Amino acid sequence: MNRIVYILILLIGFACKRDYNPPAIQNNPNLLVVDGFINTGANSTTAFALSRTLKIGDSIGAFIPEPQAQLSVLSSSGNAYSLLDQGNGTYLSPALSLDPSQKYQLKITTRNGSQYLSDAVPTRTAPPLDSLSWFQDDSSGNVIVSANTHDPANSSHYYRWFYTETWEYHAPLQSELELINGLIFYAIDSLTQQYLIYFCWRSDNSTDIVLGNSTALGQDRISQQPIAIVPRGAQKISIKYSINASQYVLTPDAYQYWLILQKNSQNLGTLFDPQPSQLTGNIHCLTNPKEPVIGYLSASSIQQKRLFIDNKQINNWDTAALECPLRQTFRNPNNFQIYTYPDTLWGPYYFSGDALYLSKRNCLDCRELGGTLQKPPFWP
């Protein structure tokens, strides 16, 4: 009898769990998404990305940019600052020194003539980002990066962070040959003897919403706020890793908006997780007042801090190795640079007598793994 009751409880629990399809997005799968904020720091640029929402069930990772729009930042004193179209739905202002005593709005006119305008928002001044710290979790082996900050004026309270990660990595094999436009060239620096396509650097921007607040504390201080997690064994710390964190301050309303969006987008998956709720931002469509807009405008200065982590500082970081088999063919007897091997997944590795040894291109050229040979100017 107890077993039957237990099974019935399980069935009821599963029956109660249903997919949630927000009606606004269900009925309007092409809503405008406004991502960015007004940077009020001295001599700073402001960037926004415009895109369109997808239908529920569309492939994850798809992105529909909104190009050829006109964006401008409006101040309460009547000044207007235009943003330039950078392509792929990205818009960037020239370096500005906006007056932090003003309120600001964002005006958007899309290529189809639709007009959007935000509410006027006050500017906030971000306190310095005191430090970044990190530790390696004993149970998972992941590396966790945290932010530390405080506001002596006790006026910030609501914080948001985003970051750019940059890391050095190496190709699995040190190839002495490089394939350029179908011809073989030596890829060893004659002065340093370094393998030129062996060292790479790659960067990526954060995508998660990272928030923190100090309202429940006796002072406006944030300590050990996790902002980034690097999974154990990730390529990012195979050699050396750097994170450049940016911090800005939100109003209470903006914080609540991003908190709801964070819960809806990052914490869903079980019956006990927060349930999705409809977002109400502060950007409105003037040509169709009933059209929802996804986004919330804020204005704040930015504070930044950079941290480096060397692979030698962490434990048991075994990055998954690629399989790098070898094949042998013959060099052209008339011109060693001529390369005619038909399988484009393979590339030249080294010469040995009349033989040309090959391996997979993603084993020979670090650029095949997404990076660049250009060393960043801030790299030690």
Rosetta blueprint (number, residue, H / E / L):
1 M L
2 N H
3 R H
4 I H
5 V H
6 Y H
7 I H
8 L H
9 I H
10 L H
11 L H
12 I H
13 G H
14 F H
15 A H
16 C H
17 K L
18 R L
19 D L
20 Y L
21 N L
22 P L
23 P H
24 A H
25 I H
26 Q H
27 N H
28 N L
29 P L
30 N L
31 L L
32 L E
33 V E
34 V E
35 D E
36 G E
37 F E
38 I E
39 N E
40 T L
41 G L
42 A L
43 N L
44 S E
45 T L
46 T L
47 A E
48 F E
49 A E
50 L E
51 S E
52 R E
53 T L
54 L L
55 K L
56 I L
57 G L
58 D L
59 S L
60 I L
61 G L
62 A L
63 F L
64 I E
65 P E
66 E L
67 P L
68 Q L
69 A L
70 Q E
71 L E
72 S E
73 V E
74 L E
75 S E
76 S L
77 S L
78 G L
79 N L
80 A E
81 Y E
82 S E
83 L E
84 L E
85 D E
86 Q E
87 G E
88 N L
89 G L
90 T E
91 Y E
92 L E
93 S L
94 P L
95 A L
96 L E
97 S L
98 L L
99 D L
100 P L
101 S L
102 Q L
103 K E
104 Y E
105 Q E
106 L E
107 K E
108 I E
109 T E
110 T L
111 R L
112 N L
113 G L
114 S L
115 Q E
116 Y E
117 L E
118 S E
119 D L
120 A L
121 V E
122 P E
123 T E
124 R E
125 T L
126 A L
127 P L
128 P L
129 L E
130 D E
131 S E
132 L E
133 S E
134 W E
135 F E
136 Q E
137 D L
138 D L
139 S L
140 S L
141 G L
142 N L
143 V E
144 I E
145 V E
146 S E
147 A E
148 N E
149 T E
150 H E
151 D L
152 P L
153 A L
154 N L
155 S L
156 S L
157 H L
158 Y E
159 Y E
160 R E
161 W E
162 F E
163 Y E
164 T E
165 E E
166 T E
167 W E
168 E E
169 Y E
170 H E
171 A L
172 P L
173 L L
174 Q L
175 S L
176 E L
177 L E
178 E E
179 L E
180 I E
181 N L
182 G L
183 L E
184 I E
185 F E
186 Y E
187 A L
188 I E
189 D L
190 S L
191 L L
192 T L
193 Q L
194 Q L
195 Y E
196 L L
197 I L
198 Y L
199 F E
200 C E
201 W E
202 R E
203 S E
204 D E
205 N E
206 S L
207 T L
208 D L
209 I L
210 V E
211 L E
212 G E
213 N E
214 S L
215 T L
216 A L
217 L L
218 G L
219 Q L
220 D L
221 R E
222 I E
223 S E
224 Q E
225 Q E
226 P E
227 I E
228 A E
229 I E
230 V E
231 P L
232 R L
233 G L
234 A L
235 Q H
236 K H
237 I H
238 S L
239 I L
240 K E
241 Y E
242 S E
243 I E
244 N E
245 A E
246 S E
247 Q E
248 Y E
249 V E
250 L L
251 T L
252 P H
253 D H
254 A H
255 Y H
256 Q H
257 Y H
258 W H
259 L H
260 I H
261 L H
262 Q H
263 K H
264 N H
265 S H
266 Q H
267 N L
268 L L
269 G L
270 T L
271 L L
272 F L
273 D L
274 P L
275 Q L
276 P L
277 S L
278 Q L
279 L L
280 T L
281 G L
282 N L
283 I E
284 H E
285 C E
286 L L
287 T L
288 N L
289 P L
290 K L
291 E L
292 P L
293 V L
294 I E
295 G L
296 Y L
297 L L
298 S L
299 A E
300 S E
301 S L
302 I L
303 Q E
304 Q E
305 K E
306 R E
307 L E
308 F E
309 I E
310 D E
311 N H
312 K H
313 Q H
314 I L
315 N L
316 N L
317 W L
318 D L
319 T L
320 A L
321 A L
322 L L
323 E L
324 C L
325 P L
326 L E
327 R E
328 Q E
329 T E
330 F E
331 R L
332 N L
333 P L
334 N L
335 N L
336 F L
337 Q L
338 I E
339 Y L
340 T L
341 Y L
342 P L
343 D L
344 T L
345 L L
346 W E
347 G E
348 P E
349 Y E
350 Y E
351 F E
352 S E
353 G L
354 D L
355 A E
356 L E
357 Y E
358 L E
359 S E
360 K E
361 R H
362 N H
363 C H
364 L H
365 D L
366 C H
367 R H
368 E H
369 L H
370 G L
371 G L
372 T E
373 L L
374 Q L
375 K L
376 P L
377 P L
378 F L
379 W L
380 P L
